[in-house]
Amino acid sequence: MTLRPSKQLTENQVKRGLNLVLADGLTSEAMVVFTSGTFLTAMAVNLGASNFQLGLFAALPTFTTVFQLFSIWMVRHFNNRRVITALFNFLARVPILVIGLLPFLFTKGTSIQILLLMLFFQHVFGDIAGASWNSWMKDLVPGEKLGSFFSRRSRMGQILNVTLSLTTALCIDYIKQHYPQQEILTYNILFLIGGALGLASVGFLLRTPEPESRKIDDKLFTLISKPLKDKNFKTLLVFNSFWAFALNLATPFFAVYMLKTIGISLSYIIALGILGQISGIISLKLWGKYSDWFSNKTILRICAPLYIGCILMFALTNMPGSHVLTLALLTGIHIISGISTAGINLALNNIGIKLAPNDEAIAYISAKNMLVAFFSTIAPMLGGLMADYFANHQFTWNLQLKDAADTNNLTLLDLQGWNYFFIIGGLLAMLSLRFLNKIKEDGEVDKDKVVVHMHMRFRHRLRKKVGDELTDGIYHPRRRVIKMIKKRRQQRAAGDKKV
């Protein structure tokens, strides 16, 4: 197995490479499920982490994005993205394995300080590998298949994520109930399994072919400044940063709002999250096709307003009224937000890859990731600082209905606490769409035409389904009669005297 880039890849090599990228995606997704998110938070809480330390765990993925600059420097000097990606992904898996092995090597086991240190190195090495991987995929995945391929990869990863998350959560609940003293050890074992799956993903990457790219001769800071001089890409950076800031000002507090303000149980919140993920999984295939047929910008112009509407609707979920109505509204919000988020994430990733020049893709995409990460980090921090202020302020809009006997108050709007964040976040997200309109992308189609196309395609598929059912005799009375007569003739021919 040679690790050198190939000057030209055959169709079979590309096909084999894409299958290996899918396998890498699934093993990496499984690793992420076992070593981050809810399970990592639960492990940290059991180890006695403070609120500040929990905040550090959440901030690590964005704090370390700046190390992508080192990835640009390495690709510039060695021009072998496969080796760089595989090597640093391997180094990123080592801290995960160390966390898993700690209780078997030392009697004290894992501490919060060691956990933070190991995860810091994991994210540093992972960011270096990720920047190199993005540039590699830019050259490997054919441009006309970009949307459908990554939608398939994302869809398969999300299905695996939901399945593993549910199964693992049930296992941990069982252990907590019957063997509570083994709970911390269970989390360490999850890290061991996750590290092993991460090493398997490195094996898939080493076998994935890499097309040769032109060696980058520019200096590092000259290279990283080029995206800022590209007018079209700079507009994308402004839109993506503005959008990330607006969303992260509000969305991190959805769960807190549902728990503390509305008073919904944790199990229902988890169920709503899974419902949103399933909606995204179902819609990803559609968004992938449409991003290839039309453009990523068109997908954003359809999905972004839908998601903004979901953010604004959150402000109305605490209105006085039926609890059942509130749950129904939250269910609808999560379904629509799951569908729209799937399209937004896919389109934002693909448009960055598409607009970046082939030879300098790593610099363009890294600049985008670092800028977006910066605004994604400061938004929830600013939101946390503003939370105390808004907690003591309330805005109520009532409509009084008077008659001779009584006066009734009808509440039209009631904003307090987190509701302000949802309104502010939604309005800022709406402003960011002004920058989206200025981005230029090849193959762009007007949003209204795509919506009409989607509507006509849905009606056509519905008519075809009904037509097939009629053809099969499900609803056609004449065909039923013909079938019955034919059956009777067959019975008579077989000598069935009962007919």
BELLINLIN-V415522 format. One record per residue. N is the residue number from 0. RES is the residue in three letters. SS is DSSP state (alpha for helix, beta for strand, coil for the rest). PSI is psi in degrees with one decimal (none if undefined). D_CENTER is the distance of its C-alpha to the mean C-alpha in Angstrom with 1 decimal. Layout:
N,RES,SS,PSI,D_CENTER / N,RES,SS,PSI,D_CENTER
This chain:
0,MET,coil,116.3,33.8 / 1,THR,coil,141.7,33.9 / 2,LEU,coil,6.2,31.2 / 3,ARG,coil,146.4,32.4 / 4,PRO,coil,147.8,30.5 / 5,SER,beta,139.5,32.0 / 6,LYS,coil,-34.9,33.7 / 7,GLN,coil,135.8,32.7 / 8,LEU,coil,138.8,30.6 / 9,THR,coil,168.2,31.8 / 10,GLU,alpha,-39.1,29.9 / 11,ASN,alpha,-36.6,29.9 / 12,GLN,alpha,-41.8,28.7 / 13,VAL,alpha,-44.0,25.7 / 14,LYS,alpha,-44.8,25.0 / 15,ARG,alpha,-39.4,25.5 / 16,GLY,alpha,-40.7,23.3 / 17,LEU,alpha,-36.6,20.3 / 18,ASN,alpha,-37.4,20.9 / 19,LEU,alpha,-34.4,20.9 / 20,VAL,alpha,-36.6,17.6 / 21,LEU,alpha,-43.6,16.1 / 22,ALA,alpha,-40.2,18.0 / 23,ASP,alpha,-41.2,16.8 / 24,GLY,alpha,-40.3,13.2 / 25,LEU,alpha,-44.7,14.1 / 26,THR,alpha,-37.3,16.3 / 27,SER,alpha,-39.5,14.1 / 28,GLU,alpha,-40.8,11.3 / 29,ALA,alpha,-40.8,14.4 / 30,MET,alpha,-43.7,15.6 / 31,VAL,alpha,-41.4,12.5 / 32,VAL,alpha,-45.2,12.9 / 33,PHE,alpha,-21.3,16.6 / 34,THR,alpha,9.6,16.7 / 35,SER,coil,-173.7,14.2 / 36,GLY,alpha,-136.5,12.9 / 37,THR,alpha,-40.4,15.3 / 38,PHE,alpha,-36.7,17.7 / 39,LEU,alpha,-43.3,18.2 / 40,THR,alpha,-43.4,18.9 / 41,ALA,alpha,-39.3,21.3 / 42,MET,alpha,-44.2,23.0 / 43,ALA,alpha,-40.3,23.4 / 44,VAL,alpha,-41.2,24.9 / 45,ASN,alpha,-26.2,27.2 / 46,LEU,coil,-1.8,28.4 / 47,GLY,coil,30.0,29.3 / 48,ALA,coil,140.9,26.8 / 49,SER,coil,169.8,27.6 / 50,ASN,alpha,-37.7,25.3 / 51,PHE,alpha,-41.9,25.5 / 52,GLN,alpha,-37.3,24.6 / 53,LEU,alpha,-37.5,21.6 / 54,GLY,alpha,-37.2,20.6 / 55,LEU,alpha,-40.7,21.1 / 56,PHE,alpha,-42.5,18.8 / 57,ALA,alpha,-30.2,15.9 / 58,ALA,alpha,-17.3,17.1 / 59,LEU,alpha,-46.0,17.7 / 60,PRO,alpha,-30.7,14.5 / 61,THR,alpha,-31.3,15.3 / 62,PHE,alpha,-33.1,19.1 / 63,THR,alpha,1.4,19.2 / 64,THR,alpha,-27.0,17.6 / 65,VAL,alpha,-21.3,21.2 / 66,PHE,alpha,-5.6,22.1 / 67,GLN,alpha,-21.1,20.6 / 68,LEU,alpha,-37.5,24.0 / 69,PHE,alpha,-34.4,25.6 / 70,SER,alpha,-41.7,23.6 / 71,ILE,alpha,-43.7,25.0 / 72,TRP,alpha,-40.9,28.4 / 73,MET,alpha,-44.4,28.3 / 74,VAL,alpha,-37.3,27.2 / 75,ARG,alpha,-37.3,29.9 / 76,HIS,alpha,-35.3,32.5 / 77,PHE,alpha,-21.8,31.8 / 78,ASN,coil,41.4,30.0 / 79,ASN,coil,89.3,28.5 / 80,ARG,alpha,-29.9,24.7 / 81,ARG,alpha,-46.3,24.7 / 82,VAL,alpha,-44.0,26.9 / 83,ILE,alpha,-46.1,25.1 / 84,THR,alpha,-48.2,21.6 / 85,ALA,alpha,-43.6,23.2 / 86,LEU,alpha,-48.6,25.5 / 87,PHE,alpha,-24.7,23.1 / 88,ASN,alpha,-37.5,20.5 / 89,PHE,alpha,-45.9,23.6 / 90,LEU,alpha,-30.8,24.6 / 91,ALA,alpha,-25.6,21.2 / 92,ARG,alpha,-25.4,21.7 / 93,VAL,alpha,-48.5,25.2 / 94,PRO,alpha,-33.1,24.5 / 95,ILE,alpha,-43.8,22.3 / 96,LEU,alpha,-37.0,25.4 / 97,VAL,alpha,-43.6,27.7 / 98,ILE,alpha,-41.6,26.0 / 99,GLY,alpha,-31.0,26.4 / 100,LEU,alpha,-15.5,30.0 / 101,LEU,alpha,-48.0,31.2 / 102,PRO,alpha,-20.1,32.8 / 103,PHE,alpha,-15.5,34.6 / 104,LEU,alpha,-33.5,36.0 / 105,PHE,coil,143.2,36.9 / 106,THR,coil,-31.5,38.3 / 107,LYS,coil,-21.6,36.4 / 108,GLY,coil,-142.9,33.0 / 109,THR,coil,143.2,29.9 / 110,SER,coil,162.2,30.1 / 111,ILE,alpha,-41.7,27.6 / 112,GLN,alpha,-44.8,28.9 / 113,ILE,alpha,-40.5,28.6 / 114,LEU,alpha,-44.9,25.0 / 115,LEU,alpha,-42.5,24.0 / 116,LEU,alpha,-45.6,26.0 / 117,MET,alpha,-42.6,24.5 / 118,LEU,alpha,-29.3,20.9 / 119,PHE,alpha,-48.6,21.9 / 120,PHE,alpha,-34.9,23.2 / 121,GLN,alpha,-44.7,20.3 / 122,HIS,alpha,-36.3,17.9 / 123,VAL,alpha,-53.4,20.7 / 124,PHE,alpha,-36.3,21.2 / 125,GLY,alpha,-37.1,17.6 / 126,ASP,alpha,-38.6,17.2 / 127,ILE,alpha,-44.9,20.4 / 128,ALA,alpha,-38.8,19.2 / 129,GLY,alpha,-40.2,15.9 / 130,ALA,alpha,-42.4,17.8 / 131,SER,alpha,-39.6,20.3 / 132,TRP,alpha,-42.2,17.9 / 133,ASN,alpha,-44.3,16.3 / 134,SER,alpha,-39.6,20.0 / 135,TRP,alpha,-47.0,20.9 / 136,MET,alpha,-30.2,18.3 / 137,LYS,alpha,-38.0,19.5 / 138,ASP,alpha,-25.8,22.9 / 139,LEU,alpha,-44.8,22.2 / 140,VAL,coil,123.2,20.0 / 141,PRO,coil,138.9,22.3 / 142,GLY,alpha,-36.4,21.4 / 143,GLU,alpha,-11.8,22.1 / 144,LYS,alpha,7.5,19.6 / 145,LEU,alpha,-49.4,16.8 / 146,GLY,alpha,-48.7,14.6 / 147,SER,alpha,-37.7,15.7 / 148,PHE,alpha,-50.8,15.3 / 149,PHE,alpha,-26.0,11.8 / 150,SER,alpha,-38.8,10.8 / 151,ARG,alpha,-44.4,12.9 / 152,ARG,alpha,-44.4,11.6 / 153,SER,alpha,-39.9,8.0 / 154,ARG,alpha,-45.6,9.7 / 155,MET,alpha,-39.2,12.1 / 156,GLY,alpha,-40.4,9.8 / 157,GLN,alpha,-37.8,8.2 / 158,ILE,alpha,-45.1,11.9 / 159,LEU,alpha,-39.8,13.1 / 160,ASN,alpha,-49.2,10.9 / 161,VAL,alpha,-45.5,12.3 / 162,THR,alpha,-49.1,15.7 / 163,LEU,alpha,-39.2,16.1 / 164,SER,alpha,-46.5,14.9 / 165,LEU,alpha,-47.2,17.5 / 166,THR,alpha,-45.9,20.1 / 167,THR,alpha,-40.1,20.0 / 168,ALA,alpha,-41.1,20.1 / 169,LEU,alpha,-40.3,23.1 / 170,CYS,alpha,-43.5,24.8 / 171,ILE,alpha,-39.1,24.4 / 172,ASP,alpha,-39.7,25.8 / 173,TYR,alpha,-44.1,28.7 / 174,ILE,alpha,-40.6,29.4 / 175,LYS,alpha,-34.4,29.4 / 176,GLN,alpha,-39.4,31.8 / 177,HIS,alpha,-29.2,34.2 / 178,TYR,coil,64.3,33.9 / 179,PRO,alpha,-27.3,32.6 / 180,GLN,alpha,-13.6,34.2 / 181,GLN,alpha,8.6,31.9 / 182,GLU,alpha,-46.7,28.6 / 183,ILE,alpha,-41.4,28.1 / 184,LEU,alpha,-34.9,29.2 / 185,THR,alpha,-42.3,26.6 / 186,TYR,alpha,-38.5,23.8 / 187,ASN,alpha,-39.3,25.7 / 188,ILE,alpha,-37.9,25.8 / 189,LEU,alpha,-39.6,22.0 / 190,PHE,alpha,-37.9,21.9 / 191,LEU,alpha,-46.3,24.5 / 192,ILE,alpha,-44.2,22.7 / 193,GLY,alpha,-42.2,19.5 / 194,GLY,alpha,-40.2,21.7 / 195,ALA,alpha,-42.4,23.4 / 196,LEU,alpha,-35.6,20.4 / 197,GLY,alpha,-38.4,19.3 / 198,LEU,alpha,-35.3,22.8 / 199,ALA,alpha,-37.5,22.5 / 200,SER,alpha,-34.0,19.6 / 201,VAL,alpha,-39.2,22.0 / 202,GLY,alpha,-40.5,24.6 / 203,PHE,alpha,-39.8,22.4 / 204,LEU,alpha,-39.1,21.8 / 205,LEU,alpha,-27.5,25.6 / 206,ARG,alpha,-6.7,26.4 / 207,THR,coil,128.3,24.2 / 208,PRO,coil,153.8,26.4 / 209,GLU,coil,120.2,26.1 / 210,PRO,beta,143.5,27.7 / 211,GLU,coil,138.9,30.0 / 212,SER,coil,160.3,29.2 / 213,ARG,coil,135.6,31.7 / 214,LYS,coil,135.4,32.4 / 215,ILE,coil,122.6,31.5 / 216,ASP,coil,-13.9,34.7 / 217,ASP,coil,155.3,33.6 / 218,LYS,coil,159.1,33.6 / 219,LEU,alpha,-51.1,30.4 / 220,PHE,alpha,-27.7,30.6 / 221,THR,alpha,-40.5,31.8 / 222,LEU,alpha,-45.3,28.9 / 223,ILE,alpha,-19.1,26.2 / 224,SER,alpha,-14.1,28.1 / 225,LYS,alpha,-41.3,28.1 / 226,PRO,alpha,-29.1,24.7 / 227,LEU,alpha,-17.0,26.4 / 228,LYS,alpha,-12.9,29.3 / 229,ASP,coil,107.8,27.5 / 230,LYS,alpha,-45.4,27.7 / 231,ASN,alpha,-43.8,25.0 / 232,PHE,alpha,-33.8,22.4 / 233,LYS,alpha,-36.5,23.5 / 234,THR,alpha,-39.3,22.8 / 235,LEU,alpha,-40.8,19.2 / 236,LEU,alpha,-43.0,19.1 / 237,VAL,alpha,-46.8,20.7 / 238,PHE,alpha,-49.2,18.4 / 239,ASN,alpha,-39.6,15.1 / 240,SER,alpha,-45.7,16.7 / 241,PHE,alpha,-44.6,18.2 / 242,TRP,alpha,-45.2,15.0 / 243,ALA,alpha,-40.1,13.2 / 244,PHE,alpha,-45.9,16.4 / 245,ALA,alpha,-43.8,16.8 / 246,LEU,alpha,-42.4,13.4 / 247,ASN,alpha,-8.9,13.8 / 248,LEU,alpha,-28.8,17.4 / 249,ALA,alpha,-48.6,16.6 / 250,THR,alpha,-33.4,13.3 / 251,PRO,alpha,-15.5,14.0 / 252,PHE,alpha,6.9,17.2 / 253,PHE,alpha,-48.4,16.1 / 254,ALA,alpha,-41.5,16.8 / 255,VAL,alpha,-42.4,19.9 / 256,TYR,alpha,-44.4,21.1 / 257,MET,alpha,-35.0,20.9 / 258,LEU,alpha,-51.0,22.6 / 259,LYS,alpha,-41.0,25.3 / 260,THR,alpha,-51.1,26.0 / 261,ILE,alpha,-30.7,25.6 / 262,GLY,coil,35.5,26.4 / 263,ILE,coil,145.5,24.0 / 264,SER,coil,155.9,24.0 / 265,LEU,alpha,-37.1,21.2 / 266,SER,alpha,-37.5,21.2 / 267,TYR,alpha,-35.8,20.5 / 268,ILE,alpha,-42.4,17.6 / 269,ILE,alpha,-41.8,16.0 / 270,ALA,alpha,-39.9,17.0 / 271,LEU,alpha,-40.4,15.4 / 272,GLY,alpha,-42.9,12.0 / 273,ILE,alpha,-39.6,12.5 / 274,LEU,alpha,-41.5,13.8 / 275,GLY,alpha,-40.6,10.7 / 276,GLN,alpha,-43.2,8.6 / 277,ILE,alpha,-41.1,11.7 / 278,SER,alpha,-41.0,12.0 / 279,GLY,alpha,-40.5,8.7 / 280,ILE,alpha,-45.3,10.0 / 281,ILE,alpha,-37.5,13.4 / 282,SER,alpha,-14.9,12.6 / 283,LEU,alpha,-39.7,10.7 / 284,LYS,alpha,-41.7,14.1 / 285,LEU,alpha,-48.3,15.7 / 286,TRP,alpha,-36.8,13.5 / 287,GLY,alpha,-43.4,14.0 / 288,LYS,alpha,-45.1,17.7 / 289,TYR,alpha,-31.6,18.1 / 290,SER,alpha,-30.2,16.5 / 291,ASP,alpha,-40.7,19.2 / 292,TRP,alpha,-40.3,21.9 / 293,PHE,coil,-96.4,21.6 / 294,SER,coil,160.1,19.4 / 295,ASN,alpha,-35.6,15.9 / 296,LYS,alpha,-39.1,17.7 / 297,THR,alpha,-40.5,18.9 / 298,ILE,alpha,-41.8,15.4 / 299,LEU,alpha,-39.1,14.6 / 300,ARG,alpha,-21.4,18.0 / 301,ILE,alpha,-46.7,17.3 / 302,CYS,alpha,-36.6,13.9 / 303,ALA,alpha,-47.6,14.3 / 304,PRO,alpha,-33.4,17.5 / 305,LEU,alpha,-44.2,16.1 / 306,TYR,alpha,-38.0,13.5 / 307,ILE,alpha,-41.1,16.4 / 308,GLY,alpha,-37.4,18.6 / 309,CYS,alpha,-40.6,16.4 / 310,ILE,alpha,-44.9,16.7 / 311,LEU,alpha,-34.9,20.4 / 312,MET,alpha,-25.9,21.0 / 313,PHE,alpha,-32.0,19.9 / 314,ALA,coil,-16.3,23.1 / 315,LEU,coil,-3.9,25.2 / 316,THR,coil,-13.1,24.1 / 317,ASN,coil,15.1,26.8 / 318,MET,coil,146.0,29.6 / 319,PRO,coil,136.3,32.7 / 320,GLY,coil,-160.3,32.9 / 321,SER,coil,136.8,32.0 / 322,HIS,alpha,-33.7,29.5 / 323,VAL,alpha,-40.1,28.7 / 324,LEU,alpha,-39.2,27.9 / 325,THR,alpha,-45.1,25.5 / 326,LEU,alpha,-38.9,23.7 / 327,ALA,alpha,-40.7,23.7 / 328,LEU,alpha,-42.6,22.3 / 329,LEU,alpha,-37.4,19.4 / 330,THR,alpha,-46.9,18.7 / 331,GLY,alpha,-40.8,18.8 / 332,ILE,alpha,-44.3,16.6 / 333,HIS,alpha,-34.7,13.8 / 334,ILE,alpha,-49.5,14.3 / 335,ILE,alpha,-39.9,14.3 / 336,SER,alpha,-34.3,11.4 / 337,GLY,alpha,-44.0,9.2 / 338,ILE,alpha,-46.9,10.9 / 339,SER,alpha,-38.0,10.7 / 340,THR,alpha,-38.7,7.1 / 341,ALA,alpha,-45.0,6.5 / 342,GLY,alpha,-40.3,9.5 / 343,ILE,alpha,-49.8,9.0 / 344,ASN,alpha,-42.6,6.1 / 345,LEU,alpha,-46.5,8.2 / 346,ALA,alpha,-40.9,11.3 / 347,LEU,alpha,-40.4,10.9 / 348,ASN,alpha,-46.1,10.4 / 349,ASN,alpha,-37.1,13.2 / 350,ILE,alpha,-32.6,15.5 / 351,GLY,alpha,-43.8,15.7 / 352,ILE,alpha,-39.9,16.7 / 353,LYS,alpha,-40.9,19.0 / 354,LEU,alpha,-16.1,20.8 / 355,ALA,coil,133.5,21.5 / 356,PRO,coil,145.1,24.9 / 357,ASN,alpha,-47.8,25.0 / 358,ASP,alpha,-18.9,27.3 / 359,GLU,alpha,25.0,25.6 / 360,ALA,alpha,-37.9,21.9 / 361,ILE,alpha,-38.2,21.3 / 362,ALA,alpha,-43.1,22.9 / 363,TYR,alpha,-48.6,21.1 / 364,ILE,alpha,-36.4,17.5 / 365,SER,alpha,-41.2,18.4 / 366,ALA,alpha,-41.8,20.0 / 367,LYS,alpha,-46.9,16.9 / 368,ASN,alpha,-42.0,14.7 / 369,MET,alpha,-42.0,17.6 / 370,LEU,alpha,-43.8,18.3 / 371,VAL,alpha,-39.7,14.9 / 372,ALA,alpha,-38.0,14.7 / 373,PHE,alpha,-48.4,18.2 / 374,PHE,alpha,-30.2,17.5 / 375,SER,alpha,-25.2,14.4 / 376,THR,alpha,-44.6,16.9 / 377,ILE,alpha,-24.7,19.9 / 378,ALA,alpha,-53.3,18.5 / 379,PRO,alpha,-28.7,18.1 / 380,MET,alpha,-43.4,21.3 / 381,LEU,alpha,-39.0,23.1 / 382,GLY,alpha,-39.3,21.8 / 383,GLY,alpha,-38.2,23.2 / 384,LEU,alpha,-32.5,26.5 / 385,MET,alpha,-14.3,26.8 / 386,ALA,alpha,-42.9,26.1 / 387,ASP,alpha,-36.8,29.7 / 388,TYR,alpha,-49.4,31.2 / 389,PHE,alpha,-22.2,29.4 / 390,ALA,alpha,-24.7,30.1 / 391,ASN,coil,10.3,33.8 / 392,HIS,coil,144.4,33.6 / 393,GLN,beta,140.1,33.4 / 394,PHE,beta,119.1,33.7 / 395,THR,beta,135.6,35.2 / 396,TRP,beta,109.5,36.4 / 397,ASN,beta,151.7,38.9 / 398,LEU,beta,120.3,41.0 / 399,GLN,beta,130.4,44.5 / 400,LEU,beta,109.8,46.3 / 401,LYS,beta,141.7,50.0 / 402,ASP,coil,-174.0,52.8 / 403,ALA,coil,-28.9,56.3 / 404,ALA,coil,-34.8,55.4 / 405,ASP,coil,167.6,52.0 / 406,THR,beta,125.3,49.1 / 407,ASN,beta,135.9,45.5 / 408,ASN,beta,127.5,42.4 / 409,LEU,beta,116.1,39.3 / 410,THR,beta,117.4,36.2 / 411,LEU,beta,-34.1,34.2 / 412,LEU,beta,133.9,31.9 / 413,ASP,beta,101.7,31.4 / 414,LEU,beta,130.4,29.2 / 415,GLN,beta,150.3,29.3 / 416,GLY,coil,-121.1,27.2 / 417,TRP,coil,-22.0,23.4 / 418,ASN,alpha,-35.0,24.1 / 419,TYR,alpha,-40.1,25.1 / 420,PHE,alpha,-39.4,21.8 / 421,PHE,alpha,-39.6,20.1 / 422,ILE,alpha,-48.2,22.8 / 423,ILE,alpha,-45.6,22.8 / 424,GLY,alpha,-42.4,19.0 / 425,GLY,alpha,-41.4,19.2 / 426,LEU,alpha,-41.1,22.3 / 427,LEU,alpha,-39.1,21.0 / 428,ALA,alpha,-37.4,17.9 / 429,MET,alpha,-39.5,20.6 / 430,LEU,alpha,-34.4,22.6 / 431,SER,alpha,-24.8,19.9 / 432,LEU,alpha,-20.7,20.1 / 433,ARG,alpha,-36.8,23.6 / 434,PHE,alpha,-31.3,22.4 / 435,LEU,alpha,-38.4,20.1 / 436,ASN,coil,-23.7,23.3 / 437,LYS,coil,-10.2,25.0 / 438,ILE,coil,137.6,22.7 / 439,LYS,coil,127.9,24.4 / 440,GLU,coil,137.3,22.7 / 441,ASP,coil,139.1,24.8 / 442,GLY,coil,11.9,24.9 / 443,GLU,coil,134.8,23.8 / 444,VAL,coil,143.9,24.8 / 445,ASP,coil,137.8,25.6 / 446,LYS,alpha,-42.7,23.0 / 447,ASP,alpha,-37.0,25.8 / 448,LYS,alpha,-38.7,26.8 / 449,VAL,alpha,-40.5,23.4 / 450,VAL,alpha,-42.7,23.3 / 451,VAL,alpha,-43.5,26.9 / 452,HIS,alpha,-44.9,26.0 / 453,MET,alpha,-41.1,23.2 / 454,HIS,alpha,-45.0,25.8 / 455,MET,alpha,-38.5,28.5 / 456,ARG,alpha,-39.5,26.4 / 457,PHE,alpha,-44.2,25.6 / 458,ARG,alpha,-38.6,29.3 / 459,HIS,alpha,-43.9,30.4 / 460,ARG,alpha,-36.3,28.4 / 461,LEU,alpha,-44.3,29.7 / 462,ARG,alpha,-39.3,33.2 / 463,LYS,alpha,-40.7,33.0 / 464,LYS,alpha,-45.0,31.9 / 465,VAL,alpha,-39.3,34.8 / 466,GLY,alpha,-40.6,37.1 / 467,ASP,alpha,-39.4,36.4 / 468,GLU,alpha,-38.8,37.1 / 469,LEU,alpha,-41.3,40.3 / 470,THR,alpha,-36.8,41.3 / 471,ASP,coil,-4.3,40.8 / 472,GLY,coil,14.3,43.3 / 473,ILE,coil,-39.2,41.0 / 474,TYR,coil,-7.7,42.2 / 475,HIS,coil,109.3,45.2 / 476,PRO,alpha,-36.6,48.4 / 477,ARG,alpha,-41.9,50.6 / 478,ARG,alpha,-33.8,48.6 / 479,ARG,alpha,-42.5,48.8 / 480,VAL,alpha,-44.1,52.6 / 481,ILE,alpha,-43.6,52.9 / 482,LYS,alpha,-39.0,50.9 / 483,MET,alpha,-43.3,53.1 / 484,ILE,alpha,-43.5,56.3 / 485,LYS,alpha,-40.8,55.2 / 486,LYS,alpha,-41.3,54.4 / 487,ARG,alpha,-40.1,57.9 / 488,ARG,alpha,-40.5,59.6 / 489,GLN,alpha,-38.9,57.9 / 490,GLN,alpha,-41.0,59.0 / 491,ARG,alpha,-40.6,62.6 / 492,ALA,alpha,-28.1,62.7 / 493,ALA,coil,-2.3,61.7 / 494,GLY,coil,23.0,64.6 / 495,ASP,coil,104.5,62.7 / 496,LYS,coil,-10.3,65.5 / 497,LYS,coil,-17.6,63.4 / 498,VAL,coil,none,61.9
